[in-house]
């Protein structure tokens, strides 16, 4: 996966976990939409529109899409989260107490 693909996958995974699948489209660009459509067509994710009657209040104004991840997408997101954590750990600039 490219960096953009990994970032989008982790964004969609966060929306699925923390927001019940509602996607805030104000955080997506055209490339993200194109990739989401491609992944939807490939059954990697399910991605669609929320009924307009459920998008009219201020709190849900940008939440016009929904996402569900396939088993393959869940696994890819998990693998990328682990890899990202390892990269961040390797770049840390602080010491653990047992390292002194």
N, C-alpha and C positions, 0 to 999 in steps of 0.2 A: 504494500500500500504506500501511496505517496504521503507526504506530510499533511497535505490538505485533506486527503481521504481519512487519515487517522484522526485529525482534528474534528472533522465532521462526525465520524463515528462516535468519538467520545462525547461530543456535544449531544448527539441524539441519544446516546446511552444515559447521559445525565438527565435529559428531559424525560426519558422513559422511567427512570428510577425515582427522581425527585419531584416530578411534576405530573405524574399519571399519564405520561405520553403526549401531553400538550406541548407543541413546539412553538417557541417565540420566533416568528419569522424576521423580526427586526435584527436578529443576530445571524442571518443567512444572506449570502449574495447569490447572484445568478448561477455561478459555478456550483454552489452547494445545492441549489434546486435541481440543476441538471444531473448532478451525481445522485441525488435522492431519487429522482425519476428512474435513472438507470438501475440503481439498487432495488427499487420497487419492482421494476420489470424482471429483474433477475431473482426476485423473491429473497434477497438478502435482508431486506427490511420490508415492512408494509408502511406506506406513507400516503396520507390523504388529507382532504380538507374537512374541517369541522363545519357543521351546519351553521349558516350565517346567523340564525336566531340565537346561537350560543356564543357569539363573538361581539356582541354589541355594547357590553358594559365596559367601563374604563379599565377594570382589572383584566379583562380577557381580550382587549382590543388587538394585540399583536399575536394572540394565540389562535391562529386560524388554521393550523395544521396539527396532525397527530402522527405518532410513530409507534410501531411495534417492531421489535428486533426478532430476527430468526435465531435459531440455536447457533448457527454459524456466526451471526453478528454478535451475539452475546459472548461467544468464545473469543472472537477477534478483539472485542472491546476489553475483555478481561486480560488477554495477552498483552495488549498495548498499555493498559494501566500498569501492569507489572513491569513492563519494559521502561515506561516513563518514570515509575518510582525508582527503579534501579539507576537510571540516568541522573535523576535528581539527587539520589543518595551519593553517587560518585562525585557530584559537584559540590557537596556541602562544604561549608567553610567553618563549621563549628565542631567541637569535640564532645563526645559523650563522656559522662563522668568517669566511666571505667577506662577511658583512653588516656587519662592523665598519668 
